[in-house]
Amino acid sequence: MDARSPGLDPDSLPKVAPSPPQAGSGWRGERGTPSLADMFATVRTAQGGSFWRKLLAFLGPGYLVAVGYMDPGNWATSLAGGSKFGYSLLFVALLSNLMAIVLQSLCTRLGVGAGRDLAQACRDSYPRWVSWPLWLSAEIAITATDLAEVIGTAIGLNLLFHIPLEIGVIITAADVFLILALQAFGFRWIEAFVVTMLGVIAACFAVQIAMADPNWGAVIKGFVPTTELLANPGMLYLALGILGATVMPHNLYLHSGLVQTRGYGDSIEEKREAITLANIDSAIALWLALIINASILILAAATYHRAGKFDVAELDQAHAFLAPLLGSTLAPTLFAIALLCCGLNSTITATLSGQIVMEGFLNLRIAPWLRRLVTRMIAIVPAVVVTLWAGGKATGQLLILSQVVLSLQLPFAVVPLVMFTASRSKMGPFIAPRWLTLLAGLTAAVIIALNAKLVWDYVMGNS
C-alpha cells in the first residue's frame, strides 16, 4: 500500500513523481496539472532489484481497466449472444480482447511517454470546436457505461436481497461513499478492492462452468471466425454490443491516466521500462477479462441455448433459469454475487474515468463526489423510468443498447489515440513502433466498418 492515509496532506509527502515531461514539441502548450493530481505518482516503484519486483509495483492499473471489459452491460450482450447463437460469438470476444490489448498499449505509451492522458492530449492538440465534441462523445460513453452499472447493480441487489428494482436503482447513488472511503486510504486500496472483487467473480464462474459441463469441442470451434457474422444482422448487432462492452471508450482515457499513478522516474530508460511493465500488467489483466467474458457466453450457450431458450437477455431471467437447468440453487446465487461484484467494480472505474475526462478536456476540477453524483443521477433517471414502465423485462434490451452506444462512440477515442502515438513531434523517442501503429490503425478501421454496417442495416430496416 502507499504511504497515504486519511487526513495526511499530499503536499507533505516526499516527491517521487516524475516531473511534467515534454516528449515532443508537437503539443499546443505546456502540460498543466497532471492527470488525477491527488493520486499522481503516489505508488512507489522499485528502482532496483529483480524484474519481478519491479513488475509487482506496476500491477494494478490493468485490473481497473479490465473491470470495464466485464461490466453488467457485457453480461447482457454475452448472455444474449450465447443463448441465441451458442458458442459462435466466442471469436468476437477473442477479437475484441486482442483489439483491447493493442489499444491499451497505446494508452500506456501516451500516459508515460507524453505525460498526458488522452483527454489532455486532445485538449492540447485540437481547437475547441474539435475537442469539445470529443469531450461530449466521451461523456455520452461514460453515461452509457453508468446506465449499465446502475441496472446491473440494482438487479444484483434484487436477486440477492429481493430489493425492488426501483429502490435498488436509487440505492446505487450511494456508491459514491465507497469511492470516497477507498480514496482516503490511497490508490493501492482501490486496486486491492478491485482485484478482490475480480477474484470472487472468477471463482463464481468457475463453479458455474463446472456445473454446466459445456461441449469443449464446440467451445474451441467457437473461437474460429465465421462469415455468418456479416450475413446475419442480428448476430452483427450482438457482436457490436460485445465489441462495445469490451473495447470501451472511457477505458482509453482511464488507462492513460492511471498509469501515471506510478512514480517511475524521469529518464528515457526509466520511462521505456515503465511502458513495458505497464503493458505486461494490462495484458495479464485483459486475458483474465477474456476468461470471464468467455465464461459468461459459454455458460449461456451450455445452458439456455442447449435447452432451446434462444432469447435470454434479461439478467433476472437468466438467473431464474439456472436452477432448473443445472439442478442446483447454488448456481443462481453465485450468478447474483458475481453480478453485484461487477457493478461495484465498474462504479470505481467509471468514477475515475469521469474525473479524467472532465479535468483533461475542460481543465475543470470539481470534487470527485460531486462529479460522480451528477453522472449517476443522469444514469438513474432513464433506469427508473424503464423499471417503472416495464419492470425488469426491458432492462436487458436497455443494457444491450448501452453497449452498442459505446461501440458507436469508439472511433472518437480510438482515432485520436492512434494519431497521437504515431506522431514523432508529440511522442519524441516514445513514438509507437510502425507495426503497432499499423495494428492499431487496422483495429480502428474494423471498428468503424462494423459501426457503418450496423447503421446501414438499421437505416435499411435489416436490423
N, C-alpha and C positions, 0 to 999 in steps of 0.2 A: 504494500500500500504506500501511497505517497505521504509526505510529511504534513499535509494539511489537516486541520481539524476545525471544528466549529468555533467561531469567534476569533480565529487567527487571521491577522491581516496579511493578505497575499504579498503586499509590498515589503513585509518584513522577512520574507523567505529569501534564502540565498538565490541569487540569479544564475541559473544554469542554462537559461534559454539561449538559443542561437539568436544573434542579432538579426533584425529585419534584413533578409537577403535581397540582393538585386541580381537575379540570374542573368538578365539581359537588359538591353536599353529599349526594348520594343513596347514597354508599357507607357501609358499616357501620363502617369505620375508616380511619385514615390508611394510605396506601400505604407498605409497608415496603421491603425491599431490591428494587431494580429487577430486571426480567427479564434473565436472562443477565448477571449483575452483572459478570463478568470481561470482558465484551465491550461493556458498556453505553456508548454514545456514544463509542466508540473510533475511529470513522471520521469524520474531519473533513469538514464540508460547506462549500461556498463561500458565504460571507456576502454576497458581491457578485459583480459580473460578469454575463455573459450567462446566459440561461435554459439553454442547452445545457451550460454549465459546471456550473451547479447540478444539472442532471439527471444528469450524469455521476457526480457524487458519490453520488447516490441509487441508481444502477443496481447491482444485486447481490442484495438480498434476494428480489426477484421471481423470479430464476432458481433460487434454492434452493427456493422454493415450487413452481415449475414442475416441478422434479425429481419431486415427489410425484405428478404427474399423468402420469408416463410410466415408472413403476417396473415391475419384471418381472411383477407381477400384472396390470398393464394389458396387457402383451403377450399373456398367455394369453387374456384376455377379447376383445381385439381380433382375435387370430388365430382364435379360435373363432367370433366374430361374422362375420368376413369370409369364412371358409371355408364356413359354414353358410348365411348369408343374403346373401352377396355384398356389394354396396355399401349395402344398406338401412339399416344401423345408423350410417352416417355422420351422419345427423341427430342421433342420440343423442350422438355425440361433440361435435358443434357445440353442442347444447343444454347439455350438461354444462360445456363451456368457458365459455359465457355465464353460467351459474349461478356458476361459479368466479370470474369477474371481478367479479360483483356482491358475492359474499360476501367475497372478499379485500379489496375496497374498504372494507367494514365493519371488517375486521381492522386495516387501517392507521389508520382513524379512531379505533378503540378504543385502539390502541397509542400513537398520537401524542396524540390529544385527551384521553384519560383517563389516559394514562401507565401503563396496566395491560395485561398480556397477558390472553387470555381466561380462563386458569386463575386468575390473580389476581382477575379481575373476578368469577368465580363464587365464589371464597372470600370476597371482600369484600361479596357481595350475599346469599348464601344461608346458612341454618343448616347445620350439619354433616350433618344427616340428608338434606339435598338435595345438598350439594356433594360429599360422599364418594361417593355412587353415580355422580355425574357424573365424578368422578376415575376410578372403576373403569371406566366406559364408555370414557373416553379411553385408559386403559391397554390395554383389550381391542383398541381400534383400532390402537394402536401395535404391539401384539404381532402382530396380523394383518398389518400392513404389514411387520414384520420377518420374518415367516414367508415372505412373498412374496420378500423380498430374499435370504433365505438360499437358497431353492430356485433363484431366478433366477441368483444369482451362482455357485452350485455347478454348475448346468447350463452356464453360460458357461465355467467352468474346464474342465468335461468336454469340451465341444465344441472348445475351442481347444487344450488341452494333454492331453486324454484322461485326466484325473484322475478316478478313480471318484467317483460322486455322494456316497457315504457319507463319503469323505475330504474332498471339496470342501465339504460341509456343515460339517464340523469346522473346516476352514481359514478359513471365513468369520468365525469368532470372533476371528481376528487383526486384523480390520479396525479394532479399537479403537485400534491403534497408528497407523493412518493419521490418525484423528481427532486424536490427541494431537500428532502431528507437525505437522499443519496449524495447530492451535490455538496452538502455541508461537510461530508466526511472525505471528499476527494474523488478524483476521477477513477481511481483504481477500484473503489467501492461500486461505482456504477458498472464497470466492466465485470466485477465479480458477480454481481446480481444477475447480469445478462447471461453469463456463462452458466451459472447455476440453473437458470430457467431453461436454457438450451439443453442441459443435461437431463432435466426432468422430461422435456418434450421428446428427446431421443429415446429415453427409456420407455416412455408410454407407447411410442410407435413400435419399438422392438417387440414388446409383448403382443401388441395387436396383430402385427405381421405374422408372428409365430402362430397365433390362433387362426388367422385367415388361411394359412397354408397355400400361398399362391402358386400358380404354374410357372416355375422359374424359367422353363424354356421359352414360354410366351413373354416373360419379363425381359429376357435378353433380346428377343426378337423386337420388342417394343422400342429398343434404343436404335433400331435401324430406320433410316429415313423412308418416308412413304409419299408417293405422288398424290395420294388422296387428300393431302393437306390443302393443296391448291384447287383441287376439283370440288371439294365439299365446303361450301360457305360456313356451315355450322361448325365444322372442325376448325376452319381458319379462325372463326370468331373466338372459340375457346383457346386456340393456340396463341392468339394475340393477347388474350387475357392472362395466360400463363407467362408470356413474354413480359407483359406489363407488370406482373406480380414478381418477376424475377429480376429483370434489369430495371430498377426503379429510378426515376429521375432524381428524387431527393437524395438517394444514396450517393450519387456522384458529387453532390455538394457536401454531403455529410463526411465522406471519406477524406476528401481533400482538406477538410478542416480538422478531423480527428487525428490524422497522422501528425499534426503539429503539437499534439499534447506531449510528445516525447522531446526530451532535451538532447538532441543528437549532435550538437556541435556546429561549427562554422565552416570548416574546411570542405573542399570539394570531395576529398576521400571520405570524410565522415558522412556527408550527405549521400554519396553514392552507396555507402554501406547501409545507411538508413532506408534508402529506397528499396534495396534488395531485401532487407529484413522485413519491411512493411509489406512487400509483395508476397513474401512467404506466409506471413500472418494472414493476409486476406485470402490467399489461395487455399490454405488449410480450412479456414472458416467457411469459405464458399463451397468446398466439397462436402462439408458437413451439412450445409444448407441443401445441397442437391440430394443427399441421402434422405433427409427429412421430407423434402418436396416429393421425391420419387415414392417414398413410403406412403404418403397420403394418396397418391394416384394408384399405387399398387393395391392398397387396402380397398379403395373404391372398386377397382376392377375385379379383385378377388372375391368381393362380397356382393355388391349391388349388381354389377354387370353380369357376373356369373349366375345370379339369381333372377335375371331378367328385368331388373329395375334400372331402366336406362335414363331416367330423368331426375336423378338425385342431385340437387344443387343447394338445397336448404341445409344448413348446419344442424338444426334441430331434427330435421327429417333423417339425416344421416345418422345421428346419434340414436334415434329411436329404432332404426333398422338393425343396428349392430347386434343387439342382444339376441333377437330371434335367429339371425343369420349365423352367428358364431356360437350360439348356445351358452352364453356367459354374460352375466351382468357386470363383470369386471371391465370388459371392453368398452362399453359406453362411458363408464366412469373415467377411465384413462383418457378417452377421447375428449371429454369435457375438461379434464385437468390440463391436458396439453393445449387446448384451445384458449383457456384462460391465461396460461403462461405466455402464449404467443401474443395475446392482447396486451398484457403488462409489459412485455419486452418491447413491442412496437411503440408503445407510448413513449418510452425513453428516447428511441431513435428519432421519432417524429418531432419531439421537443427540441432536440439538439439541431436537427436539420433545419427546423423553422427558424431557430436563432441564427444559424449560419447564413441562411438565405436573406433574412431581413437586414442583418448587420452588414453583410457583404455587398448587396445590391444598393441599399439606401444609405449605408453608413449611419444607420439609425439604431440606437441602443435603448431598449426598454427592458424592464425587469422580466426575466425568463418566465416567471409565474404568470405575469400579465399576458405576455405573448402566447403562452400555452393556453390560457383560459379563453382568449379571443378565438384562437384556432379551433379549440374544442367546441366552443359554442356554435361556430359556423357549421361544424360537422353534426352536432347534436340535433339541430333543427330539422334537416331532412330525415334523419333517422327516427326522430319522434313522430314526424308526420307519417312516414311509411308504416311504422309499427301500430300507430293508432288507426290508420286507414285500412291496412290489410293484415295486421297482426304479423306473425312470423313468416307467412307464406311468401312474401315478396322480398324478404331480406337477402336471400341467396342471389336473386337476379340483380339486386342493387349492389351486392358485393362484386359480382362479375363485371357489371357496368363500370364500377370504380376502377377495376384493374385495366379495362380497355381504355378508359380515360388516361390512366397512367402511361399506357403504351403510346397513345397519341401525343403525349407531351414529351416523350423521349427524345425525338430529334432536336428539340430546342435546347437540350442539355448536352447531348452527345456530340453534335456538330461543333459547337464552340470548344468543347474539351479536346477533340481531335486536332482542331486547328491550332489551339494554344500550344499543345505539347509538341506539335510538329514544327513550330516556329523557332529558329535559332536565335532570332533577335529577342524573343521573350524568354526562352529557356536557357540560352547560353550553352554551357557544357552538359546540361541535363536534358537536352533535346531528345525526344524519343527516337530509338533506332528506326530505320526506314521500314524494316519488316513489321515492327509493332504498329507503326502508323498505318501501313497497308492493311493489316488485320483489323485495326480499329475502324478504318475507313470502310472496309467491307462490311463490318458489323453495322455501321451507321446506314449503309446502303440497303442492307437486308431489312433493317427496322423500317426505314422509310418506304421501301417497296411493299412490305406487308401491310403497313398502315394505308397506303394508297389503294391496295387491293380491297381492304376492308371497307373503306369509304366508297369505292366504286360499287361493290356488291350492295351496300346499303342504299345508295342512290338508285341503282337499277332494280331494287326490290328483291335481291337474291339472298339476303341475309335473314 
